[in-house]
């Protein structure tokens, strides 16, 4: 092995940008990379560039017609016939509007996730992280939920076609990983696990516990929809108990995980009440599973996260610190109040209207308790039991 973990990144990935007021803001990549560098946790030799997907690789998941539409709508002035069809392809919505250069820029993000799979499966590294990826809502013939191409699904399809991998996909975004689920709903060689806020109140409205796969893929779709205002302890109980049993039954060759960090209490687009603790604990659990079941082979991707100042940089940094087994992770065990680098705070505080957190973890003891905690916990436990009724064999 050449490296324990590789960090796949290129500042050009920040060009994935719909418009100036859109909540999907890739400046969070710059903030995260800068935090890791100022913490002394991202040596230059760990960073590799993403490369670009080949068009043929998109067809593992997306229709030729859809790729043609994305390409046509990427010109500075698209032809009228494509403008008239943009809505049909999900690219004229407030969430996912087409933008100039969209095709090339998104193919770069897809290329990064494919590069991560190749790095892990060829033994170049044990773990690979591509924070520019995780666009899990895009459908075969439609853009959706800020996602143009589904790099997560394409990377999984690549792992299958190039390496014959049996893949466990783990989605920790607060929004259900619908695009990946439906791409492999009948496929017994891909198990999709998604823990998210219930779709009763949140986009995309899917991810119910009774969505379990179909035909020979029955049992290889596992959903854990949690109640609004779920907190750390209940989230981690449901996550670890269900996922532990899923991994034990499915026995993957490769884990691909998506790390949206929008279940945090500060995130503006959801209703959960978790702290930075789950973003320390979730990667640690996945890390253990990777070594227990698939020789450490683990590809991690980014995803949602719309509090780009106070949440995303810390959450994604904790993921990399766990993957690379950096000393800071051990220090946090001894000192939960460990401070962030003062140089990072000094650099970015002038641009943020609220006070940036000064520590890696949150002072949850100062947060106001959720009044329905017991009721929420009990409902989540019922969901957890239902999720474990038909697990993959």
N, C-alpha and C positions, 0 to 999 in steps of 0.2 A: 504494500500500500504506500502511496506517495504522500497521503495526507489524511488526517483524521476527519477534517471537515473543510469543505470549500464554500466560498461565498460568491454567488454569481450575481454580478452587478455591473451596470454601465449607466452613467448619468443620463445617457440618451433615453433611458426608460422613463424618465420624468416627462417626456413629450407625449405620453399617453394622457391626454388632457382634453376634456370635452369643451369647456369654456371657463371663464374666470370665476363664475359664481357657482360652479358645480361642486357638490360635496366630495367627489372623488378627486383628491388632491395629492398628486405624487410627490409633492414637496416633502411628504412624510419619509420618503426614501432618503432624501438628503439629510434630514434631521436625524434619522436612525444611524446612517453611516457615520455622520459626524460624532454622534454620541459614542459609538463603538470605538472610533479612532481616538477620541479624547480620553476614553477609559483604558486605552492601550490594549484593546481586545480584537483589533482587526489588522493584523500584519499584512503588508502588501502581497506577500506570497500566497495568502489565503484567497485573494480576490481574483476571479477570472471573468472574462467578458462573456455575455450570453450567446453571441452568434445569432443567426436568423433561421427560422424554420423554412424548409422547402415547401412550395405550394402543395406538392403531393401529400405531405404530412398532414395538412389541414383536412384532407379528404377522409382521413381515418374517422373523423367525427362530423365535419360539416359538409353540406351538399355543395356541389359545383356551382349551382345556381346562386347560393348564398355568398360564396366566395366571390363570384362574379359581381354581385351587387355591392359587396363591401369595397371591392377594387374600384368600381365605377363611381361610388360615392366618396371616394378618397381624393378625387381631383379637386383643385381649388374652385372650379365651376363645373359641377357635374351636369351631364346632359339632362334635358327636361324629362325624358322617359324614365330615368332612374330616380329623379326627384319625386316623380309621381308614385313610384313603387317603394320609396324608402320606408313608408309606414308598414307595408306588408312584411318587410324584413326586420321590423323592430328597431329601425335606425332613425326614426323621426320622433321619438318620444322625448319627454323632458329628462328621463333617466339616462337614455342611451342615444343621444343625437349624433349623427355622423359629423366628422370633422376632417379637415385637410390632412392628408398623409396617414389617415387611419389604418389602412391596410399594412403598409410597411412597418409602421410603429408597432402595431399589435403582433405582426409576425415576428418582430424582435422579442416581444415578451414570450410568445410561444417558443421561440428558439431557446430562450433561457431555461425554460422548464424541461425541454427535451435535452439540453446540454446537462442539466442536473441528473436526469435519468442515466444518460450515457456515462457520466463521471462515476456514478455509484455502481452501475452494472458492469463496467469494465474493470473495476478495482482501482481506478484512479484515486478514489477517496471512499471513505465509509459512509459519510453523510454529506449532503449538499443542500444549501439553502438558496432559494431564488425568491426574494421578497417582491420582485416586480410581477410575479405570477399570482395564481390563485383566482383567476376570473371565472368563477364556477357557475355563473347563471346562464351563460350563452348556450343556446340550443342549436341543434344541427342546421336549422334554416332560419334562425332568428336571433338577433341581439337582444339582450335583456339585462336589467339590473346593473348597469354600468359596465357590462361585459360584451365585447365584440366577438372575439374568438375565445373558446374555452380551452385555455392552455393546459389546465389540470387534466381534462378528459383526453386531450391530444397526447399529453405526456404519458398517461396510463396506456393508451392505445399503442404508443410507440414501445413502451416496455413490454407489452404483450407480443407485438409483431417482431420486434428485433431480438428479444431475449427469451420469449416464451414465459414471461413472468406471471405469477399468480399474485395479484396486487390487492392489498388492503388500503382503501382510501379513507382517510379520517378527516372530517370537516368540522372545525371548531368555531366557524363563523357564526354570529348570532342569527344570520339568515340561512335558511335551509339550502343545502348544496344541490339544488334541483337539477341543474344542467348536467352534472356528473352522474347523478343518480339515474336520470332517464337515459343517458347514453349507454349505460351498462345494466339496465333493469332486468334483462333476460340472460345475462352473461354470468355463468357460474364461476368464471375465473377471476372476476373482479367483485370484491365485497365493498360496498359503500356504507360507511358509518357517518351519520351526521347528528350532532348535538346542537340544538338551536332553540331560539324562542318559538313557542307555538305559532303556527301559521294562522291561528284564529285572529290574531291582531297585527300580524307583521308580514310584509313581502317575503317570499313570493306566494304565501298562502298554502304551501304544500309542506310535506315532511311529517305527515301524520304517522302515528305508530303502526297503523295497519298497512302502510306502504312497505311491502316486504320483498319485492321482486316478483317476477312472473316466469312461467314455464320452467326451464331447467335452472333459471336463476332465482327461483323462489327461496327465500331465506337469506340471500346474499345482499339484501338491502335492509339496513337497520337504522331506524330513526328514533331519536330521543328528544321529543319536543317538550321544552320546559315552560313553566309558568312565568309570566312577567314578574319582575322584581325578585327573581331567584338570586340567592347570594352564593358566596364562594363554597361553603360547606356542602350545600345541596347539589350545586353544579358538579363539584368534584366527586361526590358520592355516585351520582348517576353516570358520569363520564367513566370513572375507573372501573366500576362494577360491570357495566355493560360491555365496554370495550375490552376489558380483560378476558371476558368469556368469548367475545367475538374472535379475538386473536387466537385464543386457545383452540377454538373449533376450526377456524379457517386455515390457520398455519400458512401465512403468506411467504412469498419469496422476497417481496419488496413492500415497504410502507411508503405511501405518498400522503402527506398531510397538508391541510390548508389551514392557515392561521390568521383568519380574520380576527381582529381584536376589538370588535364592536359590542361585546357583551359587558364591557366595562360600564360602571355606573355613570361615567361622564359622557359616554357616547350619545350624540344627539339624535340618532336615527333608530334607536331601539329602546326597550323598557326594562333591561336587566339591571341588576345591582351588584355585579361582581367587582372585585378589586384586582390589583396587579398580582395578587397571590395566585389566581388561577393561571396566569400567564407565566408564572414560574413553575407551577405544579404540573400543568398539562404537558409541556414538552418533556419534563423529567419522566413522566409515565410512558409517553410514546418512545422515548429513548430506551427505556428498559425493555419494552416490547420488541423493539427493533433488534436488540442484541439477543433476546430470548428466543425469537422465532425466525429471524431471517438474516443472521450473520451481521447484524448492524445496518443492513442496507435501508437507508432512510433518506427520502427526498422531501424537503419541506418548502412550502410556497407561502406567499403573502395572502392577501385577501382584503376584506373590508376593514374599516377603521377610520372614523371620521372626526375624532378628536386628535388632530394631527400633532398637537403640541404636548398635551399632558398625558396622553395614553400611548399612541402608536410607537414613538421612539423607545420608550421603556419596554413595552410588551415585546416588540420585535427584537430588541437587544437581548432581553432575557432568553428568547428562543435561541439566538446564536450563541450566547454564553453557555447554554446547556449543550448544544450540539458540539461545540468546540471544547467542552469541558474546561472552561476558563476558571481561574481561581476565584473570581468574583462570586460565582455560584456558591462555592464553599464558604466564603466570607458572609454571605447573606444568611446562611444557616446559623452562624454565630451572632450576627448583628443585623436583625431585620430593619434597623434604622440606618443602614449604610447609605452614605450620601452619594448623590450623583456628582460627576466631575464639575467642579466650580467653573472651569473654563467653558464648558458647554452651556451652563446656565447663563453665564455672562454674555456669551455669544448671541443667544437666541431670545433672552427675556425682552429686549427692546422691541421685538417684533410680535410679541404675544400680549394680548390685552389683559389676560389673567395671570396670576402668579404661577410660574412653572413649579411643579413638585420638586422638592430638593432631595428626595430619597428615591431609591429604586422601587421600594414597595410603598403601599399606601398606609397611612395611619388609620386603619379601619375602626379602631377603638374610639375615634373621635366622630365617626359618622353616626347619623341618626338611625336608630334601628328601624327595620321594616315591621310595621305592626302585625301583618298577616304571616309572619315567618313560619309558624308551625303549620298553618293551613297550606301554604305554598310547598313546604317540605313534604308533607304527607301526599299531596297531589303528585308531586314529582316522583315519589317512591312508587305510587301506583303505575305511573307511566314507565318507570324503570322496569318493573316486573313484567309489564306487557311487552316491552321491547325485547325481553329475553325469552319470549315464548318459542320462537322459531329461529334458531340461530344457524348460521351456515355450516354445512358439513363438508 
